[in-house]
Amino acid sequence: MLLPVYAAIAAAIVFYLLVPVGGAFALRGQWRRFRDRVAGLGSVPRLRYRDLADARREGRARVGNFRLHGSIEAIEGADSIWVRGKEASALVDLSRSPLYVLEPAGGEASDEGSAGTVARLRWKSLSSLAEGTSIFVSGTLVLEGGRPLFVDEPDGTLLAVCHDGDEKRLTSRLIAGGRAQNEYWNYLTTLSMSLGLVAISAILLLAGVSTFPTLRALIFIAGLSPVLPLAPPGLAFFLLYRRFWRRALSARTTRDLIRLPMGNIRGSGSGAYFRRPPAKEIGLERAARISTQGGGKESAGTLTVFEPIDPEDPLVEVFAFEGDPETEALRAERDAFLYATASGLSLGLALLVNFALAFALWRAAQ
């Protein structure tokens, strides 16, 4: 008797919850790998002409792992572009690698809300790409027919990022913008919800008149689960869910920005930082200041500065943190977890309240 209801609830859990959440974790992992790659780019050497000359002289087909900053000079063939830098030029094979585009927003890059967003695009989905567009690439460089070519390989995954040409605080802008605003709405969500609606509709039709009206109503309401939180009174909890989620996103961004220079303080290469307490605030006008919310009195008036070893590297910047960085990073991580948990509970309450109300209204109408 209750089998159709159980089947409808199971279908709602699978198609409305489990599949989208699984896609959410996959999407989060994808963006985490992107941010990890960006954070580690400082240790990848910049390509210079002498690197190509050495490889040609020694007869090596594989030049090594490098990065190149420049602009798009031309498109060659179906999936390759020429990138011209200050000291060298190279082809980039985008047939197996996505193209990331940093979309700028107004305001200072240190302001997390205005750092812009990063779009992940398939090369074949682009109808055109303007010559002169600023870009940097990183990955394995080989010589093919005597020409330098960036390719995607397991030990040197290709990364290509177009941006607005302003390299000021480029790394922190990519770290802040390189994440999904809401992982639940991913490439699987729409398809999964459509399949769930079809499955629950089929269950309702198969139940037919042999099932009690009350049970048919429960099946029908289960099919409407994705839109139930959008109606009052559950709408209040839904708005809380969005507010808490934005705060969780902000806390995760703050955590990643704090850990960016900390993770490279003992590194090597131009992307390494050294840490110092500022004796004076001279020279910090262009620093990315990260002020974490919730800092206690012990952090008031203190400032920790991370300065790059090579200030000419376009992927490094000066960071100034209020409070102790290690403590504030842990605080931001804790806040991100608490806000994400509160967000999930709010969404669950929005669904439960409106589900119960919808069923009560149906019973009252009988």
N, C-alpha and C positions, 0 to 999 in steps of 0.2 A: 504493500500500500504506500509506504513512504519511500520506495526505491526511486521514483522520478525526482523527488525533492533532493534526496541524497546525491543523485546523479547531477542535478542542476547545480547544487552547491559545490560539488567536486569540480565541475566544469568551470565555474566562476573562479574557484581558487587557482586552478591550473592556468586558464587563459587570461584572467584579469590580474593575477598576482605573481605566480611562480615564473611564468615565461617572461613577462616584462622585467621582473626583478633580476632574473638570470641575464637578460640583455643589459640591464643596468650595470651589473658587476663587470660584464665584458667591456662595456663602453668606458667605465671608470678605469679599468686596467689599461685600455688603449690610450687614454689621455695621460695616465700616470707614466706610461713608458715614454710618451712624448716629452713630458716635463723632465723626466730623468735624463733624457738625451740632451735636452736644452741645457740643463744644469751642468752636464759634464762636457759641454763643448769647449770650455775654456782650456782643457788639457789637450785638445786636438790642434796640431800646428796649422797655421795658415799657409796656404799654397803660395810658393814663390817660384819664379822662373828657374832658379838654380836647382830646385827639386826635380823639375822636368829635365833639365840639362843633365843632371847626374844620372837619372834613370836611363836616358837615351845613350849616354856614354858607356854605361855599364851593361847595356842590352837587356834591362829588366822590363818585363811587360807590366808588372805590378809596381806602381810607384809607392803606394802606402795609403794610410788614412789621413785625409786632409780636409780642411774647410776653405771655402772661397767666398768672399764678400764682393759683390759687384752689382751689375745690372744685366737684364736680359738684352742681348745684342741681336739675336735672330732665332727663329724656330727652324729646326732642320728635320726633315722627314716627318713621320707621324707622331713621334713621342720623344723627341730630343730638342734641347735648347742650348744655345751658346750663351755662356755667362762670361762677361768681361769684367775682370777685377783690375785693381791698380797695378799689380805686379805680374798677373798671369790671367789667361783665359782658358776655359775648358768647356767641353760638352757635358751635358747632364742627361742621362737616360731615365725618363720618368715612366717607362712602360710598366714597371712593377712597384712603383712607389707613389704614395699620395703627394699632393702639393698642398702645403699649409699656407694660409693667407691670414696675416694679422690685419684685422679690420680696426682702424683707429677710432677712438672716441674722444670727446672733448675733455679738457682738464689735464691735470698733471698725471703722469704715469704712476706716481707713487700713490695716487688715490685709487684704491682697488676698484671702486665703482666706475672709474673712467679710464681704466687701463686698456680698454678695447677687448675684442674677442678674437679667437682663432678659429678659422673655418678649415675643415679637412675636406679636400676636394679630390676627386679622381681626375687624372689628366684627360681621359677621354670625354669627360663631361664638360670640359671647357670649350667654348666655341671660339674664343680668341684670347690672346694675351698680349698686351701692349709692349712693344719694344721700349727699353729704357726703364722698365719696372725694376725697382730695387729688390734684390734677392740675396740670400746666402744659402749655400749648400754644404753638406758635410757627408762624408762617406768614403768608400774605397775608390781610389783613383788608379786607373789602368791606362796603358798606351795601346790604342787600337788603330792600326794603320798609321802609326806615328802621331796620332792625335790624342791629347789627354781626354779621358772620359770618366765621369763619375758614374758608378754602377751600384746597384743594390746587392750586397752580399751578406751572408750570415755574420761574418766577423766585422762588417763595416756597413751597417744598415744606412741606407741613403736617407737624408733629411733635407728637404728643400722648403724654404720659408720665404714667401713674398711679403714685403712690408711697405710702409709709406715713405721710405727713404730716410726717416728720422731714426738714427741709431741710438739716440739718447735713451738710456734705461731700456734697451731693447730686450735684454734677458728677463728682467722683472716683468715687463709687459707680457712676454710670452708665458712666463710662469703663472701670472695672474689670469690671463685669458685662455690658457690652454686647458680647459675643463668644460664639461657639459653643465649647462645651467640647471638641468634637472634630468638625471640619468634615467628616471622611470620612463620618460618619453623618448625612447630610442627606436632604432630601426625595426625592432620586433614588436613593439607595442601595438601599433595600428593593425598589423596583420593578426596578431594574437587576439586582440579584442574582437575583430571581425569574425574570426573562427569561433570564439567563445559565444558570440551572439547567435551565430548559425547553429552551434551545438545546442544551446539552451532552447532556441526556438524549435529545433527538431524534437527535443525532449518534451516540450509543451504540447506539440502536435501529436506525438505518439501517446502521451498520457490520455488525451481525448476526454470524452465525457465520463469515462469510467473512473476518473480521479475526482475526489471531492473538490469543490470550488476553492476551499481554503488552501488546499495543497497546490492547486493551479496558480493561485495568487502568489504563493511563496516562490514558485518557479519563475513567474513573470517578473517579480520584484528582483530576484537574483540576477535575471538577465539585464536589468537596468542598473546594476551596481556601479558601473563607471560614472554615471551621471548623477547618482543620488546625492553625493556630497555638494553638488552645485545649487541645491535648493535649501531655503531656510527651513528649520533653524540650524541644520548641519553646516550651512554656509559659513557661520561664524567660526566653527572649528576648522573648516577648509581654509579660511583666510589666515588663521593661526598657523596652520600647516605651512603655508607659503612663507609667512613671516619667519618662522623658525628655520625653514630650509635656507632662506637667504642668509640668515645669521650663521648657519652651519657652513655654508659656502664661503662666507667672508672669513670665518675662523680658519678653514682649511687653507685659504689663500694666504692669510697671515702666517700660518705655520710654515708653508712652503717657502715664502719669501725670507723668513728668518733663517731657515735651514740652508738656503742657497749659498751664502758665503761661508757658513759654518762647515758645510760639507767639503769645501775646497781649501780650508785654511791650512791643511797639511799636504795639499796636493802639489803637483809640479806643473810647469808650463805657465803660459801667460794668464791662465784663468785662476791661478792661485791667489789667495788673499792673506794679508797679515792683519792682525787685530790689535787695536790700540785704544786706550781711553783718551779722548780728545783733551789736550791741554787748553786749546782754544777752539772756538767755533769757526775760525778762519778756514776758508776753503770748503766748507760744508754746504754752501748755498745750493749746489747741484746734486747733493746727496739724496738718495732715496730714503726718506725718513719713515720708519715703520713704528707706529705708535699703537700698541696693543691695548684693547679695552680691558678693564678689570684689573689693571696693574695696581698694586698696593702702594702704600706710602713709601715703602722701601725703594721703589723704583723712581720716585719723583725726583727730578733734577739730575738723574744719572743718564749718561749717554755712552754707548759703546759703538765704535766705528770700525768697519772693515774696509780696508783699502786694497785695491788690486796691485799685484806686483808689476804688471805691465799696464799702465793707464791708457796706452794707445790702442789696446785691444777693444774693438767695438762691442764685444760681448761681456765686458766687465764694467762695473760701476762702483761708486762709493756708497756703502750702506751705513746708515746711522740708526741704531736701535735704542729706544728708550727702555731702560730697565736691563736686567740680566737676560741675554739672548736664550740661554738654555732653559731658564725658568719660564720665560715668555713663550717659547716654542711648546713646552709641555702644557702650559696653560691654554694655548690656542688649540692644541690637539684635544684636550679634555673638553673645551667648550664646543668644538666641532661635534664630538660624540654626543654630548648632552643635547645640543640643539637638534641634531639629526634624530635622536631618539624621541624628543618632544614633538618633532615634526611628524614622525610616523604614528605616534599615539594620537595626535590631533586629527590626522586623516582617518585613522580607524574609528575615532569617536564620531566624526562627521558621517561616516558610512553607517555605523550602528544606529545612531540617533534617527537618521532619515529612513533607514530600513524599517525600524520599529514604528515610526510615524506613518509611513506609507501603508504598512500592514494594518495599523489601527484605523486609518481613514477608510481603507477598503472594508474592514469589518463594520464600521459605522454606517457605511453606505448600503449594506445588505439589508 
